């Protein structure tokens, strides 16, 4: 059974979806229902692999009506060509924004201000 890394334990009130079967974090999970229940409309995708799981989850999120932000320097792939395809060729078809980690941190800080 998969476990969270100790540095990434879910915090109180955070949405945690049940384990998924394949590449998308949405397929066969309750993630969309949980996001909607909490009024969450924006999804920020990071992780592995950019050209499979990140693309699939992001595309599914967009198709469900979520605003998708793909974080360019917080994703990885096995080969540079796969990263290029995920960010430059495929990403613009599903991501509303393709940004850097610094951009996301700045946006989160701005959103947290009263």
N, C-alpha and C positions, 0 to 999 in steps of 0.2 A: 504494500500500500504506500503510495507516495506521501511524503511529508514535507512541510515547509522548512526551509533552511532557518536556523535559529535567528539570523538577522532579519528575516522577513516574516515573522509570525504575524498573523492577522491581529489587528487592533480592535478593540471594542467598537462595535457599530459598523465595521467594514463588511462589505458584501463578499461572501465566499461561495463560489459555485461548486457544485458537486463535480467530481472527476468526470472528464469527458473521454470519449472513446477514440477519437482520431485526431485530426488536425485542428478543427475549430473549437474554440472555447465555448461556443454557443450550441453547437449540435449536440443533442441528447443531454443537455444540462438545463438547469433552471436559471441560468445567468440572465437571460433577457427578462424574465419575470421578476427577478430580484432587483435588477436595475430600475425597471419601471415602477416597482413597488416603492422604491426609495427616491423616485423622481430624478434619476440620473439619465441624462440624455447624451452625454459626451463620453467617448471611450478613447483612452490613450493606450496604444499598443507598443510593447517593448518585449524583447526576449529572443528566443530561438525557435525555430529557424526563420529568418526573414522571408524566405521564398516558399515556405510551407505553412507552418502553424500561424505565424504572424499575418501572412496574407489571407489565409482562410478565415481566421477569427475576425480580421478587419473587414473583409468583404462581407461576411455574414452580418456583422454589426451594421454596416452601411445599408444592407438590404433590409434590415429590420427597422431602419429609420434613425439610427444613432449617428451623431456627428463623430467622425473618426479622425484621430490625430495619430500619425505614424512618427515615431521618434527615430530619426535616421542613425544617430550614433549610440543608440541603446538597443540595437538589433544586431544579429550576427547571422552569417551563413557560412557554408563550407568553402565556397569559392567566391572571389570578387565578382565574377559574372552573375552569380546568383543574387548578390547584394545589389548590383546594378539593375537587374531585372526587377527586383522587389521594390526598389526606391524610385527608379527613373522611368521604367516602362509600365509596370503594373500598378504601382502605388497611386499614381494620379487618377486611376479609374475608380478607386474606392475610398481613398483618403481625402478628407476635406482639407487637411493640412499635413505637410511633411516638414518636420521641424527638428531642431537639435535639443539635446537635454537642457542646455542653458535656456532655450526659449521656453520649455515647459516649466522649469523652475521659476523663471520670471513670471510667467502667467499664473502659476499656483500662488506665488507670493502676493501678486496683485489681487487675485480673487479672495485671498484670506484677509485682506485689509478691510476694516469696518467702513 
